[in-house]
Amino acid sequence: MAYERVRDWVLDGDYTPGDAVAEEVLARRLSISRTPVRAALDRLAADGLVRAVRGRGFVVVETTARTIREVFELREAVETFAVRHGQSWSQNSRVARLLPLFEYYRDSNDDLAWPDQVLLATSDSEFHAGIVVTLDNWLMADVHRRQLQLRTARLQGTVWRSRENTRVGCDGHLAIGNALLAGDRSDAEQELTAHLRLGLEHMTEAASRHVSERYRSLARRVETALETWMADPDEDRAAVAAFVSEIRELDR
């Protein structure tokens, strides 16, 4: 609980880059002892959101262009390794079921509403996490997912609001996914590398934009709805459109 609460305060801007995050103050704010607070701060330091500074305790780390580049370098190394050595995809695999959703948004001419952006950001994270899960390597998947959630997911909403970014991003996911379904690992790795390097450019541009609590609140509801839909999706285009309409209602 302490870890999740402090993490959200950092990501939501309650604590800004350079702010000291004092154990004693957090313990009072959370009405708990300092021991779980210290454990939470150690986890956040491992995530790269705070760092220990002599004489100040922990301070919030700024999300810089260098930080984002380092995360994408980690993602490229892990994800391309997974493409080369992970289990093969099947048409019924969980993440492959996202492809009709990407196809829908690639072909849609509708203006992207706020929930659409959140849904695309959430689907993007699920897609890339799903690539790494094929390795059946818990440690690698854990490191990758934490960086994906904490460093990139919170910036993706602003990336997806561009119609061109949406088209290119969905095309990239479809190219990677279809290559994996066809068993063409070489082509999938090539498409994935190009996709991540373009994503790095878009994410670096988005790094200065603030992600509001409204976004994070909506993202939690979208994640739940997407999880339910992925468990038993209907790939018919009309069914995908109905799911998108359902997501748009979450923000009304």
N, C-alpha and C positions, 0 to 999 in steps of 0.2 A: 504493500500500500504506500509506504513512504517513497519508494523508488518511483512508482507511477505518478504520484502527486507532484513530487519535485521535478520529475522529467517534464510533466505537462506545464508546470509553471515556467520552466526554462524555455520550452518550445513556444509557449503562448506569449512570451515577452514580459511576464511578471518580473523576471530577472533578465537583464539585458547583458550583452557581452561586456566583460570587465567587472561586473558586479560580484561582490563577495557573497558567498552562500554559506552563512555561518551555521554550524551544527546546533548551537544553543538556540538561536532564533528559530530555526526550522523545527526543533523539538517542541518549543512552546507553541508554534503555529499549528503543528500537527497533534499536539497534546499526547506526545509519546516520549520515551526516553531517548537519550542521545545515541545509544547503541545501534538501533535500526536505522537512524538517520545517517550515521557514519557508514554503515553497510550500503545504504542507498547511494551515498556520494561516491563511494568506491566503485560501484557499478556504473554510475554516470561518468566517472573518470575513464573507465574501461571503454565506454561508448564514445568517448571523445567530446562529451558535452560540457564537462568541467575539467579543471586541472588543479592540482595542489600547488600552492604558492607559499613559500616560506614566510611566516609572519602574518599571512592573510587567510590561511585555511584553503578553501576551494573557491575558485572564481569561474565564471561562465566563459566558455571559449567562443570566440566569434566564428561564424561560418563564412570563411573566406573562399576566394577562388581557388587557393591552394588546397584547402580542406576538401572542397568538392572534387578537384582533380584527383586527389589521393584516394577518395572513396571510389571514384569511377575506375581508377587503375586497379583497385582491389576487386571491384565487381567484374571487370573484364577478365582478370586472371582466374577468378573462381568460376564465372559462368562459362567461359570458353573451355576450361578444364572439364566442367560438367557435360558440356556438349560432346567433348571427345570421349569421355569415359563413363558417362552416366547410362542408366537403363534406357532402352528405346521407348519412344512415345507410341501410344496406340490412339486410335480415333476416340476411344472411350476414356482416355486418361483425363484426369480432373482439369488440368490446365488447358488441354486441347479444346475444352468446352468453352473457353473464352474467345476462340477465334471467330465464331459467328457475331459476337458483340463488336469486335474490332472491325469486322467486315461491314457491319451496319453503320458504324460511325465513319468509316472511310468513305462510304457511298452517300451518306446523308448530307443534304445541303442546308439543314436547319441551323440556326444560330445556336451556339452552345450555351445553355443556361448554366447557372452555378452548379446544380446537381450533376449535370453531364460532366463537368470538369472534374468533380470529385469522383464520380464513377470511373472515369478514364484513368485517373491517378491511382485509384485503388486497384483497378484491373491490371494496370501496368505493373504494380508491385507484386501482385499475385502471380502474374505471368513469369516474371524474372525469378521470383522465389521458387516457383514450380520447376524451373530449369535446374536449379541447384539441388532440389530435393531428390532428383533422379540419381544422385551420387550415393544416397544412403550413408552420408557422412554427417553425423549430427553436429560436430564441432564446426565444420566448414559452413553448414547451413545456418547455424546460430549466429556466427560472426557476420555472414552475409545479410541475413534478415535484419539484424539490429542496425547495421549501417543503412540498409535500404529503408527501414522505417524511420529512423531518427535523422538521417541526413538528406534523403532525397524525397521521400514521400510527402513531407510537409511543404516542399517547394513545387511539386508537380502540378498542382491545381492551376497555378498561373501559367505554366508552360502549355497546358492543354487548351487554354482559352483561345489560342490562335487557330483558326481554321486550317492554315497551312501546316502547322505543327501537328494537328490532329491527323490530317491525311498522311503525312510522312510517317508519323509514329505508328499509326495503325498498319500502314503498308509494311513497315519494318517488322512488327509483330507477326503479321501474316506470312511474310517471307521466311522468318525464322521457324515459325510453327509448322508450316507446310513442308519445309526441308527436313525437319525432325520427324514428321509423320512419314515422309518418304524414305527415311533412313539415310539421307544424304548428310552426314555429319560435317563434311568439309564445307559444303555450301551453307549449312546452318551456322557454322563458326564464322565464316566470312560475313554473312548477313548480320550476325550478332555483333561482331566487332565494329562494323560500320554504324549500326544502330546505336551502340553505346557511345561512340565517339561523337556522333551528332547530338545525342542526348546530353553529353557533357557541355557542349556549346550552349544548348538551350537552358540547362540548369544553371550555368554560370551567370547567364543573363538574368535569371529569375532570383538569384541569391539575395538581392537587395530588397525584394518585396516581402512585406510582412504577411504572415498567415494568421488570420484572426481566429478567435475562439469559435466564431460561427462556423468557419470552415472545419475546424477540428470536431465540433459537435456533429455536424452533418456527416463528416467522414466516418465517424463511429457507426452511425445508422446505416450508411451505405455499405460498410464492410459487412454488417450483419445480413443485410438483404442480399448482397452478392454471394456470401457464403451459402445461404439457403438456395439461391438460384443455381449455383454451380453444382450443388448436390444432385440435382435432377433437372437440368435445363432442357428446354425444347428449342432445337436449332432452327425451327421454322422462322422465317423472317418476321412474320406477323407476331409470333410469340416474343421474339427479341424486342420488337417495337413496343409491345405491351409492357415488357419488363422496364424498358427505358422510361415509359410514361409513368410507371409506378415509382421509379426513382425520383422523377421530377416532382412528384407529389410530396416527397419528404420535406421539401423546403417551403411548402405553402402554409 
